[in-house]
């Protein structure tokens, strides 16, 4: 691929797409006969899902995931064994993914894949773990050629990926891909079948509130009695930088196998994941006692009715009461409590009903509260989980100093979420706020408070823990003031409610309002003038500049770290450091919610910046900035939208610029050329509008251009043809004049459009050439300053503008609400009555 200004030579970096997955090629050095590929995270995830889903056919998502995730596992351990001689997984001859690749097109591919997986399983003691999916099942995969083609294509999808170097420090590409696929399978698996997966956002909350952190030792233990695919345990492990010892149990055989694979994929090969029903057949026992752990996390199946079927030994778990026969929520909670050491801590997801249901559950709840075991309760938004839409809560248990506990810390986080398809999802700001508030035990009106045990024990509450009893999270009612409607004036209490704005803009209240009478004020400016008055105020402009300055100072503090990105960078540590600092800097800023500011950065991180960081880590600044050709894969129906096109017709080449969008290059280096292109586009639009207006006026029935129309339409060709005929026929001079003028307008339109197109093409050409000339400092300036810094700064400025519009809207609403008093309305009514009476009198009515 020769780009103007530079041509890749052998040994240089080049960038090209492969088989429908956006990739980066490192230098042309061979490793084991292949080219090392660095993957863009978002491309990897979306391409994997799209490709796999396309080959699913009519198979149930719950079954198909076993095939996909097994192939992903075999691919990973094969690549890992090539690059890591100390890999704990042994890949024997005839048991690798490379052996599967050799089978593409083989008539017996299904049976032979089974044998390859069997060899890998046998070599590592993973029988009945990775060999559960039958790749020779004709009912699921088709017969003969259908199976042969489907499996060959699936193997090809994974063969295109190279995971040898993809686990950048702390950036678990493959593990995240595994989770991404599981989330999509959970979404598509429908009710009850998606319970193998706990949403990552909720898992992060549990991991952070249970007490695991930098001080956790590797010999500390964490246990999940209903571990599903293990995603919750792994999120907990992420919170322990020095490591933690993992234990889990899962009832479903296929899900247990998923968990075993998931642990290996995330580098936790020594995790102890056992199989069986936790309530009736707990696997972690010491003699007749349950084994105990330092920490426990769980998302057990909600309200399971068959929890006690086959229960013979209760292991003294139900000393505080026997759970209802048809509801197992408290059975799991009591099992977890019994599984904790004397200083143990747990966080458990349960349906809201456990907080307030009566009878046996009320009795158990009372006993747990009296003993101080319940440290906190966090109410979550509805519809977060796969398989159920009911709202849930997190119950935090803590045995340490339980007897001295005098209250339960409650959070109502039910309103903090974003819609994501047909589910709700916690945003980064929701997670951070929950964790901050819980761990610091911060009281926030309508959100959180410490509820004393004596209040919970009061007869009116009777140990009912339903959160709305203790935290009213509803928005304050907008009360209509009858006295203001009668006598005018805006109630001062409505203005007092806007105190956050007056703190940010101290003199605005006095500018906008003047006293009316005690307790009431009048607007001192017109309702329509409010917005401009705020925008023009010195305080608003000062506040805007201060916010911008805070963002600039924040970015300047972290710019050295960002420009020093390398293969050793740990992305999750990087974003944690810079985002927490941004949050802290805005904590004392009036008006702005620091968590809204934080969300601006985190949304950008997840959508764009993380991919950018990943590209730079893998390719370096210069190579990541180079254009690549767009992906066009007709076979797999993949087609990328280009960022830039050069040439025309068959000579047209489409380019993708993953790191630096062309608009940034143009804005920094080609401002004058862009201004000229904009001017020419404006001229072309005006020329087109002139044609449109003229034809709308005259290309109508009986209009001057009527004879030129064909089927109600007119074109330059029709106008030219009619002009020749009209001249020959000696038509009306007005028609001839109109036709000539229209053709002139069409010609002007064509000329301006051609000029605009040529100018745009020239600008695109010099822009493309500029990519080849960019130096590393220039690339860093474009990415760091023009892209990352500017985007975050503009997003936070948008928060300021949004809040300002909120103030404008409220002032206008109050001004209009009380603009007319009852006396004004009565006067209007009297005037209208007199007017009607006068009309009636003129008509002789009523005399």
C-alpha positions in Angstrom: 0.0 0.0 0.0 1.7 3.2 -1.1 0.5 6.3 0.5 1.5 9.7 -0.8 4.7 10.7 0.9 5.8 7.3 2.1 5.9 3.7 1.0 6.4 0.9 3.5 9.7 -0.9 3.0 10.6 -4.4 4.2 11.2 -4.3 7.9 9.0 -1.3 8.4 5.7 -1.3 10.1 2.7 -1.8 7.8 -1.0 -1.9 8.7 -3.6 -4.0 6.9 -6.8 -5.7 7.8 -7.1 -9.5 7.8 -10.2 -11.5 7.2 -12.7 -9.1 8.5 -11.0 -8.3 11.9 -9.3 -5.0 12.2 -5.7 -5.8 13.1 -2.3 -4.3 13.3 0.7 -6.1 11.8 3.9 -5.7 13.8 7.3 -5.7 11.8 7.5 -8.4 9.2 9.3 -10.8 11.4 8.1 -14.4 11.4 7.4 -16.2 14.6 6.5 -19.8 14.1 5.7 -19.2 10.5 3.1 -16.5 11.2 2.8 -12.8 11.5 2.3 -11.4 15.0 -1.0 -9.6 15.2 -2.0 -6.9 17.7 -5.8 -6.6 18.1 -8.0 -3.6 18.6 -10.2 -4.6 21.5 -13.6 -3.3 20.2 -12.9 -4.8 16.8 -12.0 -8.2 18.3 -15.2 -8.3 20.4 -17.7 -7.2 17.8 -16.1 -9.2 15.0 -16.0 -12.3 17.2 -19.7 -12.0 18.1 -20.9 -11.1 14.7 -18.9 -13.9 13.0 -19.9 -16.5 15.5 -23.6 -15.4 15.6 -23.8 -15.6 11.8 -22.7 -19.3 11.9 -25.1 -20.2 14.7 -28.0 -21.1 12.5 -31.0 -22.2 14.5 -29.1 -23.5 17.6 -30.1 -22.2 21.0 -27.6 -19.6 22.3 -27.2 -21.5 25.5 -25.9 -24.5 23.6 -23.9 -22.6 21.0 -21.9 -20.8 23.7 -20.3 -24.1 24.7 -18.9 -24.6 21.2 -17.6 -21.0 20.8 -16.1 -20.7 24.3 -14.4 -24.1 24.0 -12.7 -23.1 20.7 -11.6 -19.8 22.3 -10.1 -21.7 25.2 -8.2 -24.2 23.0 -6.9 -21.3 20.8 -5.8 -19.4 24.0 -3.9 -22.2 25.6 -2.2 -23.1 22.3 -1.0 -19.6 21.8 0.0 -19.3 25.5 2.1 -22.5 25.3 4.0 -21.1 22.3 5.0 -17.9 24.1 5.2 -19.1 27.8 7.4 -22.1 28.5 6.1 -22.0 32.1 2.5 -22.2 31.1 0.5 -24.5 33.5 -1.4 -26.0 30.6 0.3 -28.7 28.6 -0.6 -28.7 24.9 0.3 -32.2 23.6 1.1 -33.2 20.0 -2.2 -33.6 18.3 -4.0 -31.6 20.9 -3.6 -28.0 19.8 -5.6 -25.5 17.9 -3.1 -25.7 15.0 -4.2 -29.3 14.6 -7.8 -28.0 14.2 -6.7 -25.5 11.6 -5.2 -28.4 9.6 -8.6 -30.0 9.4 -10.3 -27.2 7.5 -12.3 -28.8 4.7 -11.8 -32.3 6.1 -15.0 -34.5 5.8 -14.4 -35.8 9.3 -13.7 -32.5 10.9 -16.2 -32.9 13.7 -15.0 -36.2 15.0 -11.4 -35.2 14.6 -11.9 -31.9 16.6 -13.5 -34.0 19.4 -10.3 -36.1 19.5 -8.0 -33.1 19.5 -9.9 -31.6 22.5 -9.9 -35.1 24.1 -6.1 -35.2 24.0 -5.8 -31.7 25.5 -8.3 -32.6 28.2 -6.5 -35.8 29.1 -3.1 -34.2 29.3 -4.3 -31.6 31.8 -7.0 -33.5 33.8 -9.7 -31.5 32.2 -11.9 -34.4 31.1 -15.6 -33.5 31.4 -14.6 -29.8 31.5 -13.5 -28.8 28.0 -14.8 -31.8 26.2 -18.6 -31.4 26.9 -19.5 -29.9 23.5 -19.8 -32.6 20.8 -18.4 -31.1 17.6 -19.7 -34.1 15.7 -23.4 -33.6 16.7 -25.3 -33.6 13.4 -28.5 -32.3 15.0 -26.8 -29.1 16.2 -24.1 -28.6 13.5 -25.7 -30.1 10.4 -24.8 -33.1 8.3 -22.0 -33.7 5.9 -21.0 -30.6 3.9 -23.0 -28.3 6.2 -21.1 -29.4 9.3 -17.8 -29.4 7.4 -18.3 -25.8 6.2 -19.6 -24.5 9.5 -16.8 -25.9 11.6 -14.2 -24.9 9.0 -15.4 -21.3 9.1 -15.5 -21.2 12.9 -11.9 -22.5 13.1 -10.9 -19.8 10.6 -12.4 -17.1 12.7 -10.3 -18.0 15.7 -7.2 -18.9 13.5 -7.0 -15.2 12.6 -6.4 -14.2 16.2 -3.1 -14.3 17.9 -3.2 -14.1 21.7 0.5 -14.6 22.4 1.2 -10.9 23.1 -2.4 -9.7 23.7 -2.4 -9.9 27.4 -0.8 -6.6 27.9 0.0 -5.9 31.5 -3.3 -5.8 33.4 -5.3 -5.6 30.2 -6.9 -9.0 29.8 -7.9 -9.0 26.2 -8.9 -12.6 25.9 -10.6 -12.8 29.3 -12.6 -9.7 28.4 -13.5 -11.3 25.0 -14.7 -14.4 26.9 -16.8 -12.2 29.1 -18.1 -10.2 26.1 -19.3 -13.4 24.4 -20.8 -14.7 27.6 -22.8 -11.5 28.1 -24.2 -11.7 24.6 -25.0 -15.3 25.1 -26.7 -14.5 28.4 -28.7 -11.7 26.6 -29.9 -14.2 24.0 -30.5 -17.2 26.2 -33.7 -15.8 27.6 -35.4 -16.3 31.0 -33.6 -18.6 33.5 -30.8 -19.6 31.1 -28.8 -16.4 31.4 -28.1 -16.9 35.1 -24.7 -18.3 34.5 -23.5 -14.7 34.1 -23.4 -11.8 36.6 -23.1 -8.5 34.8 -19.5 -7.2 35.2 -20.7 -3.8 36.6 -22.5 -5.4 39.5 -19.6 -7.8 40.1 -17.3 -4.8 40.4 -19.6 -3.3 43.1 -19.6 -6.5 45.1 -15.8 -6.9 44.8 -15.2 -3.3 46.0 -17.7 -3.2 48.9 -16.8 -6.6 50.4 -13.5 -5.2 51.7 -10.9 -6.7 49.3 -8.1 -4.3 48.3 -4.4 -3.5 48.4 -4.1 -5.0 51.9 -5.5 -8.4 51.0 -2.9 -11.2 51.1 -2.5 -14.0 48.6 -3.4 -16.5 51.4 -6.7 -14.8 52.0 -9.6 -16.8 50.7 -12.7 -15.9 48.7 -15.7 -18.2 48.1 -18.7 -18.2 45.8 -21.2 -21.0 46.5 -23.1 -20.4 43.3 -20.3 -19.3 41.1 -21.8 -19.8 37.6 -19.2 -19.0 35.0 -16.9 -17.5 37.6 -17.1 -13.9 36.5 -18.0 -12.6 39.9 -15.0 -14.4 41.5 -12.6 -13.0 38.9 -13.8 -9.4 39.5 -13.0 -9.9 43.1 -9.6 -11.3 42.3 -9.0 -8.1 40.2 -9.3 -6.1 43.4 -6.5 -8.0 45.1 -3.2 -6.8 43.5 -1.2 -9.3 45.6 -3.5 -12.1 44.7 -6.2 -14.1 46.5 -7.1 -17.8 46.8 -10.3 -18.6 44.9 -12.9 -21.2 45.8 -16.2 -21.8 44.1 -19.0 -24.3 43.6 -21.5 -24.6 40.8 -24.4 -27.0 40.3 -24.8 -27.0 36.5 -22.3 -29.2 34.8 -21.9 -27.1 31.6 -21.6 -23.9 33.6 -19.1 -25.5 36.0 -17.0 -26.3 33.0 -17.3 -22.7 31.8 -16.0 -21.5 35.2 -13.1 -23.9 35.1 -12.1 -22.6 31.6 -12.7 -19.0 32.7 -10.3 -19.4 35.6 -7.6 -20.7 33.3 -8.2 -18.0 30.7 -7.7 -15.3 33.4 -4.5 -16.8 34.7 -6.1 -18.4 37.8 -5.4 -22.0 36.9 -5.1 -23.0 40.6 -8.6 -21.8 41.5 -10.6 -24.6 43.2 -14.0 -24.8 41.4 -16.0 -27.9 42.5 -19.3 -29.3 41.2 -22.5 -30.0 43.1 -25.5 -28.5 44.8 -24.3 -26.1 47.4 -27.3 -26.5 49.8 -27.8 -30.2 49.6 -24.2 -31.3 48.8 -21.7 -28.6 49.8 -18.2 -29.6 48.6 -16.1 -27.4 50.9 -16.4 -29.2 54.2 -14.0 -30.2 57.0 -15.5 -33.3 58.6 -19.1 -32.4 59.6 -18.5 -28.7 59.5 -18.5 -26.3 56.6 -15.1 -24.9 55.6 -14.9 -21.2 56.3 -13.4 -18.3 54.3 -12.2 -14.7 54.7 -14.6 -13.4 52.0 -17.6 -14.6 50.1 -19.5 -13.2 47.2 -22.6 -14.7 45.5 -25.4 -14.1 43.1 -27.5 -17.2 43.9 -30.6 -18.2 41.8 -33.5 -16.0 43.0 -36.3 -17.5 45.1 -35.6 -21.1 44.1 -38.4 -23.4 45.1 -36.6 -26.8 45.2 -33.7 -25.7 47.4 -34.3 -28.4 50.0 -34.9 -31.4 47.7 -32.5 -34.1 48.9 -31.3 -32.1 51.9 -30.0 -34.5 54.6 -27.3 -32.6 56.5 -28.0 -28.9 57.3 -24.4 -28.4 58.7 -26.0 -26.1 61.4 -26.6 -23.5 58.8 -30.2 -22.8 59.9 -29.7 -22.1 63.6 -31.4 -18.7 63.2 -34.4 -20.2 61.5 -35.5 -22.5 58.7 -36.1 -20.8 55.4 -39.5 -21.3 53.7 -40.0 -24.6 52.0 -40.7 -22.9 48.6 -38.2 -20.1 48.7 -34.4 -20.6 49.0 -33.2 -17.0 49.2 -32.4 -17.2 53.0 -31.0 -20.7 52.6 -28.2 -19.3 50.5 -27.7 -16.3 52.7 -27.4 -18.5 55.8 -25.1 -20.9 54.0 -22.8 -18.0 53.2 -22.9 -16.7 56.8 -22.0 -20.1 58.1 -19.1 -20.3 55.6 -17.4 -17.1 56.9 -14.6 -17.0 59.4 -15.2 -15.1 62.7 -14.0 -11.9 60.9 -15.4 -12.9 57.5 -17.2 -10.6 55.1 -19.6 -11.2 52.3 -21.7 -9.4 49.7 -24.7 -11.2 48.3 -27.2 -10.3 45.5 -30.7 -11.2 46.4 -34.2 -10.1 45.3 -35.7 -7.2 47.2 -38.2 -9.5 48.9 -35.7 -10.7 51.4 -35.8 -7.3 52.9 -39.5 -7.3 53.8 -41.1 -10.7 53.4 -42.8 -12.0 56.6 -43.2 -15.2 58.5 -40.1 -17.4 58.7 -38.0 -15.0 56.7 -39.0 -12.1 59.1 -37.8 -14.2 62.0 -34.4 -15.0 60.4 -34.0 -11.3 59.4 -34.7 -10.2 63.0 -32.1 -12.7 64.4 -29.4 -11.6 61.9 -30.0 -7.9 62.7 -29.9 -8.4 66.5 -26.6 -10.1 66.1 -25.2 -7.3 64.0 -24.3 -9.5 61.0 -25.9 -7.2 58.4 -23.5 -4.3 57.8 -25.3 -2.7 54.8 -27.9 -2.9 52.1 -27.6 -1.5 48.6 -30.8 -1.2 46.5 -30.0 -1.8 42.8 -32.0 -0.7 39.7 -34.5 -3.1 38.2 -33.7 -5.2 35.1 -30.0 -5.5 35.6 -29.8 -9.2 35.5 -30.2 -11.8 32.8 -33.1 -14.1 33.2 -35.1 -11.8 35.4 -36.3 -8.2 35.5 -37.1 -7.9 39.2 -35.1 -5.4 41.3 -32.4 -6.8 43.5 -30.3 -5.7 46.4 -26.8 -6.3 47.7 -26.7 -7.5 51.3 -23.3 -6.9 52.9 -22.5 -9.3 55.8 -19.7 -8.7 58.3 -18.9 -10.9 61.3 -16.1 -8.7 62.5 -17.2 -6.6 65.5 -20.8 -7.7 64.7 -21.9 -7.4 68.4 -20.8 -3.7 68.5 -22.8 -2.8 65.4 -25.5 -0.2 66.1 -26.9 0.4 62.6 -27.3 -0.7 59.0 -25.9 1.5 56.3 -28.4 1.8 53.4 -28.1 3.0 49.9 -30.9 3.5 47.4 -29.1 3.3 44.1 -32.2 2.3 42.1 -32.2 5.4 39.9 -28.6 5.3 38.7 -28.3 3.4 35.4 -28.4 3.7 31.7 -30.6 1.7 29.2 -28.6 -0.9 27.2 -30.8 -2.7 24.7 -33.6 -4.4 26.7 -31.6 -4.3 29.9 -30.4 -1.7 32.3 -26.7 -1.2 33.1 -24.8 0.5 35.8 -22.6 3.3 34.5 -19.0 3.9 35.7 -20.3 6.9 37.8 -23.0 4.7 39.4 -20.4 2.1 40.4 -17.9 4.7 41.8 -20.6 6.5 43.7 -22.0 3.4 45.3 -18.6 2.2 46.4 -17.4 5.6 47.6 -20.5 6.2 49.6 -20.7 2.8 51.1 -17.0 2.5 52.1 -17.0 6.0 53.6 -20.5 5.6 55.1 -21.4 9.0 53.6 -24.9 10.4 54.2 -26.5 11.9 51.1 -30.1 13.2 51.0 -32.4 10.9 49.1 -29.6 8.4 48.5 -27.9 7.0 51.6 -27.7 7.1 55.4 -26.8 5.0 58.4 -30.1 3.6 59.9 -29.8 2.9 63.6 -30.9 -0.5 64.8 -33.3 1.0 67.3 -35.1 2.6 64.4 -35.3 -0.7 62.5 -36.6 -2.4 65.7 -39.4 0.2 66.3 -42.8 -1.4 66.3 -43.8 0.5 63.1 -40.8 -1.1 61.3 -40.5 -4.4 63.1 -37.2 -5.3 61.5 -38.5 -4.7 58.0 -35.6 -3.5 55.9 -37.5 -2.2 52.9 -35.3 0.7 51.8 -38.1 3.2 51.1 -39.0 3.1 54.8 -35.8 4.7 55.6 -34.7 6.6 52.5 -37.2 8.6 50.4 -35.5 8.8 47.0 -38.4 10.5 45.2 -37.9 13.9 43.8 -39.4 16.8 45.9 -42.9 17.7 44.7 -43.2 20.8 42.7 -45.8 22.6 44.9 -48.2 25.2 43.4 -48.4 28.2 45.6 -52.1 29.4 45.9 -51.1 32.7 47.5 -48.8 33.5 44.5 -51.5 32.6 42.1 -53.9 35.0 43.9 -51.5 37.9 44.5 -48.5 37.4 42.2 -44.8 36.9 42.9 -42.6 33.8 42.8 -42.4 32.0 46.2 -38.9 32.5 47.8 -38.9 28.8 48.8 -38.8 27.9 45.1 -35.8 30.2 44.6 -34.2 28.8 47.7 -34.4 25.3 46.1 -32.1 26.6 43.4 -29.4 27.3 46.0 -26.8 25.2 44.1 -26.9 27.7 41.3 -26.7 30.7 43.6 -23.6 29.2 45.1 -22.0 29.0 41.7 -23.4 32.4 40.6 -23.7 34.5 43.8 -25.1 37.7 42.3 -27.4 36.2 39.8 -30.3 35.9 42.2 -30.2 39.6 42.9 -29.9 40.3 39.2 -32.9 38.3 38.2 -35.3 38.9 41.1 -36.6 41.9 43.1 -38.6 41.8 46.3 -42.4 41.7 46.0 -43.5 41.2 49.5 -42.2 39.0 52.4 -41.6 35.5 51.1 -42.2 36.4 47.4 -40.1 37.9 44.6 -40.7 39.2 41.1 -38.6 38.5 37.9 -36.6 41.6 37.1 -36.0 40.6 33.5 -38.3 39.3 30.8 -38.9 35.5 30.7 -37.5 35.4 27.1 -34.3 37.2 28.2 -33.3 34.8 31.0 -31.1 32.5 29.0 -29.0 35.3 27.4 -28.8 37.2 30.6 -27.2 34.1 32.3 -24.8 33.5 29.4 -23.8 37.1 29.4 -23.2 37.3 33.1 -19.7 37.8 34.4 -20.1 35.0 37.0 -21.3 32.4 34.5 -18.4 33.2 32.2 -16.0 33.1 35.1 -17.4 29.8 36.3 -17.1 28.4 32.7 -13.5 29.5 32.5 -12.7 28.0 36.0 -14.2 24.7 35.0 -12.2 24.7 31.8 -9.1 25.6 33.8 -9.7 22.7 36.2 -9.8 20.3 33.3 -6.7 21.8 31.7 -4.8 21.6 35.0 -5.9 17.9 35.4 -4.8 17.0 31.9 -1.5 18.8 32.2 -0.8 16.9 35.4 -1.2 13.5 33.6 0.0 14.4 30.1 3.6 13.2 30.8 2.2 9.7 31.7 -0.1 9.6 28.7 2.7 10.6 26.3 4.9 7.9 27.8 2.5 5.1 26.9 4.3 1.9 26.1 3.8 -1.9 26.1 4.4 -1.9 29.8 1.5 0.5 30.5 -1.3 -1.0 32.7 -4.5 0.5 31.2 -6.8 -0.2 34.1 -4.3 1.4 36.5 -3.8 4.3 34.2 -7.6 5.1 33.9 -8.1 4.5 37.6 -5.4 7.0 38.5 -6.4 9.8 36.1 -10.2 9.4 36.6 -10.0 9.3 40.4 -7.9 12.5 40.2 -10.5 14.2 38.0 -13.2 13.2 40.5 -11.3 14.6 43.4 -10.6 17.9 41.6 -14.3 18.5 41.1 -15.5 17.4 44.5 -15.6 21.0 45.9 -16.8 22.6 42.6 -20.2 24.1 43.2 -23.2 23.1 41.0 -21.4 20.3 39.1 -21.8 16.8 40.4 -18.3 15.3 40.4 -19.7 11.9 39.4 -21.2 13.4 36.3 -17.8 14.9 35.4 -16.2 11.5 36.1 -18.7 9.9 33.8 -17.7 12.2 30.9 -14.2 10.8 31.1 -15.2 7.2 31.6 -17.7 7.1 28.8 -15.0 8.4 26.5 -12.5 5.9 27.9 -14.8 2.9 27.2 -15.9 4.2 23.8 -12.7 5.5 22.3 -9.7 6.2 24.5 -9.1 2.6 25.7 -8.9 1.5 22.1 -6.5 4.3 21.4 -4.3 3.4 24.4 -4.3 -0.2 23.3 -3.2 0.6 19.8 -0.4 2.8 21.0 0.8 0.1 23.5 0.9 -2.5 20.7 2.1 -0.5 17.7 3.8 2.6 19.1 2.6 6.2 18.3 3.8 6.4 14.7 2.6 3.1 13.4 -0.8 3.3 15.2 -1.3 6.7 13.5 -0.9 5.4 9.9 -3.9 4.9 7.7 -5.1 1.4 6.7 -7.4 0.2 4.0 -11.0 -0.5 5.1 -12.2 -4.0 5.6 -14.3 -5.3 2.8 -15.3 -9.0 3.3 -18.3 -9.9 1.2 -18.2 -13.5 2.4 -18.7 -12.5 6.0 -20.8 -9.4 5.2 -18.3 -7.1 6.9 -17.8 -3.6 5.5 -16.3 -0.6 7.2 -17.2 3.0 6.6 -14.2 4.9 5.4 -12.7 7.9 7.1 -11.2 9.1 3.8 -11.5 8.3 0.2 -9.0 9.0 -2.5 -9.5 8.6 -6.3 -12.6 7.8 -8.2 -14.3 4.8 -9.8 -12.1 1.7 -9.8 -9.2 3.8 -8.7 -10.9 4.8 -5.5 -9.1 3.7 -2.3 -10.9 3.8 1.0 -8.9 4.4 4.2 -9.6 4.0 7.9 -7.7 6.1 10.5 -8.1 4.4 13.8 -6.1 6.7 16.0 -6.2 10.2 14.4 -9.5 11.2 12.5 -8.8 13.2 9.4 -10.8 16.1 10.8 -8.1 16.6 13.5 -5.3 16.7 10.9 -7.3 19.2 8.7 -8.2 21.4 11.7 -4.5 21.7 12.7 -2.8 21.9 9.3 -5.3 22.8 6.6 -7.6 25.4 8.1 -7.5 27.7 5.0 -8.1 24.8 2.6 -11.1 23.6 4.7 -12.5 27.2 4.8 -12.3 27.3 1.0 -14.0 23.8 0.7 -16.7 25.0 3.1 -17.2 28.2 1.0 -17.5 26.1 -2.2 -19.9 23.7 -0.6 -22.0 26.6 0.5 -22.0 28.0 -3.0 -23.0 24.7 -4.4 -25.9 24.4 -1.9 -27.1 27.9 -2.8 -26.9 27.0 -6.5 -29.0 23.9 -5.9 -31.4 25.9 -3.8 -31.8 28.4 -6.6 -32.7 25.6 -9.0 -35.1 24.2 -6.5 -36.9 27.5 -5.9 -37.1 28.4 -9.6 -38.6 25.0 -10.5 -41.0 25.1 -7.6 -42.3 28.4 -8.9 -42.5 27.7 -12.6 -42.4 23.9 -13.1 -46.1 23.6 -12.3 -49.3 23.1 -14.3 -49.8 26.2 -16.5 -46.3 27.5 -15.4 -43.7 28.8 -17.7 -41.8 25.4 -17.6 -44.9 23.2 -17.8 -44.1 22.1 -21.4 -40.7 20.9 -20.4 -41.9 18.6 -17.6 -42.2 14.8 -18.0 -44.3 12.9 -15.5 -44.3 15.8 -13.2 -40.5 16.2 -13.1 -38.0 18.4 -14.8 -34.2 18.1 -15.5 -31.6 20.0 -17.4 -31.9 17.5 -20.3 -35.7 18.0 -20.5 -35.3 21.8 -20.3 -32.6 21.7 -23.1 -34.8 19.5 -25.3 -37.8 21.7 -24.8 -35.8 24.9 -25.6 -34.9 23.5 -29.0 -38.5 22.6 -29.8 -39.8 25.9 -28.4 -37.4 27.9 -30.6 -38.4 25.9 -33.6 -42.2 26.4 -32.8 -41.7 30.1 -32.1 -43.0 29.6 -28.5 -43.9 32.4 -26.1 -40.9 34.6 -25.2 -41.6 34.2 -21.5 -41.2 30.4 -21.8 -38.0 30.8 -23.8 -36.6 33.2 -21.2 -37.6 30.8 -18.3 -36.0 27.8 -20.0 -32.8 29.7 -20.7 -32.6 30.9 -17.1 -33.2 27.4 -15.7 -30.5 26.0 -17.9 -28.2 28.7 -16.7 -29.0 27.8 -13.1 -28.4 24.1 -13.8 -25.0 25.0 -15.3 -24.1 27.2 -12.3 -25.0 24.3 -10.0 -22.9 21.9 -12.0 -19.9 24.2 -11.9 -20.1 24.9 -8.2 -20.6 21.2 -7.4 -17.6 20.3 -9.5 -15.5 22.9 -7.9 -16.5 21.8 -4.4 -15.9 18.2 -5.3 -12.4 18.9 -6.7 -11.5 21.0 -3.7 -12.6 18.3 -1.3 -10.6 15.7 -3.3 -7.5 17.9 -3.2 -7.9 18.4 0.6 -8.4 14.7 1.1 -5.2 14.0 -0.9 -3.0 16.5 1.0 -4.5 15.2 4.3 -3.7 11.6 3.4 -0.1 12.7 2.5 0.2 14.5 5.8 -0.2 11.2 7.7 3.0 10.0 6.1 4.8 13.2 7.2 3.7 13.3 10.8 6.4 13.2 13.4 5.9 11.5 16.8 5.7 14.8 18.7 3.0 15.9 16.1 1.1 12.7 16.5 1.1 13.0 20.3 -0.1 16.6 20.0 -3.0 15.5 17.8 -4.0 12.6 20.0 -3.3 14.0 23.4 -4.3 17.6 23.0 -6.7 17.8 20.0 -8.4 14.5 20.6 -8.4 13.3 24.2 -8.0 16.6 26.1 -10.4 18.5 23.8 -13.1 15.8 23.9 -13.1 15.5 27.7 -13.0 19.2 28.1 -15.9 19.7 25.7 -17.9 16.9 27.4 -17.5 18.6 30.8 -18.4 22.0 29.3 -21.5 20.3 28.0 -22.4 19.4 31.6 -22.1 23.1 32.6 -24.3 24.1 29.6 -26.9 21.4 30.5 -27.1 22.6 34.1 -27.4 26.2 32.9 -30.3 25.2 30.6 -31.9 23.6 33.7 -31.7 26.9 35.6 -33.1 28.8 32.6 -36.0 26.3 32.2 -36.9 26.5 35.9 -36.8 30.3 36.1 -38.9 30.6 32.9 -41.4 28.0 34.3 -41.7 29.9 37.6 -42.0 33.3 35.8 -44.8 32.0 33.6 -46.6 30.1 36.3 -47.2 33.1 38.5 -47.2 35.8 35.8 -50.9 36.3 35.9 -52.7 36.7 39.3 -56.3 35.9 39.9 -57.0 39.7 39.6 -55.4 39.7 36.2 -57.4 36.8 35.1 -60.6 38.3 36.5 -59.9 41.6 34.6 -59.3 39.6 31.4 -62.6 37.8 32.0 -64.5 41.1 32.6 -63.0 42.6 29.5 -64.0 39.5 27.4 -67.5 39.5 28.9 -67.9 43.2 28.0 -66.6 42.4 24.4 -69.1 39.5 24.0 -71.9 41.6 25.4 -71.1 44.4 22.9 -71.2 41.9 20.0 -74.5 40.5 21.2 -75.9 44.0 21.5 -74.8 44.8 17.9 -76.6 41.7 16.8 -79.8 42.8 18.6 -79.5 39.9 21.1 -80.4 40.5 24.7 -82.3 43.8 24.1 
